[in-house]
């Protein structure tokens, strides 16, 4: 068994740490302007103008069964859908606002269809819920609110009651966790309680918002009561189950900032530079980068949550489909180096990892996976593993790889490069297999 012990969590993260790979889905009215999910804030769009998106939202090509099929084919084991993003628009038939999908041309509960489709494919189901809401009349203006620069902003802010808004959130979370069966993940987003009130806007008494404003303890207690075992992130400013580094790749296992304990973590990333559908965005990641991000994450004991931003008509556009196909093609043959795997044991890492390689190891410790970022021509040396290996093969096709190497102790004392002499030498074909990142499966004695 793996020797790594992570900080205890209130939720059930056993399946989560095994499955390693999930789909994030950012979908809302912001798919219509198609230039970033923060567009309402970035361009400080008025309610009158933004209401046009509500008026004409018509996802006539929405087919969550197809989304689920593509997620499963890509090797993803769970999904998290934005039930409400910062714009405040609700993707389900909530009883607490008219600003919802059933009042658009969609005319139906989009969350319901998502849940049914993904559950039918055997995937774990998660909900994203924004703590921020730029539509709600009781959400106080702040430094990221779309109406922060309005001439009458101070007047607009007068009388807004964050407590009423916190109650609204609890009511909606109760709906989400009551009406759709078992929900596996609740992904809140996000707190900014440590920001200062701008000097030129002293009336922004709620300019920074964190756990006190969200009444996060009550919110989380409600979620735990309704769905025992649910996984909750820590973005309410209250530590829960998972840490969620966003749009960067950690270079070591994420640790608790105070105790130094290893934590359960999940990197959330995008195929391009936006979460929501962005028609003209061009910074799409290469196939090599996509695969390496997944490997790098698991090699450090983490999960990867990769995002798609469907169009306003409800389909996944060709660029995102191509990215999902990259994962599908690689995971079809190499997923064994991802599922149920984690960072290699310390005694293996201490021996050294070959250049341009990444290790993952099965949690039972019996299999080591060597991911080849740069193909090493004919020979690969794994430091210190001579005499410790029973069998070696390429993972993608199960073809044998011959190897040699005796344990370090079989070499004379004082010999130069003892660690190198004790290496496992794997013979490789001179031509790289037709796999973006080939994986060598090493069965340990």
Helices and strands as residue ranges (DSSP letters): H 14-19, E 21-25, H 30-33, H 39-42, H 47-56, H 64-73, E 78-84, G 101-103, H 110-120, E 124-130, H 153-157, H 162-176, E 185-189, H 211-214, H 216-226, E 231-232, E 266-270, H 287-299, E 303-308, H 318-334, G 335-337, E 341-342, H 346-349, E 357-362, E 367-372, E 379-382, E 389-394, E 403-404, G 408-410, H 418-421, E 424-427, E 438-444
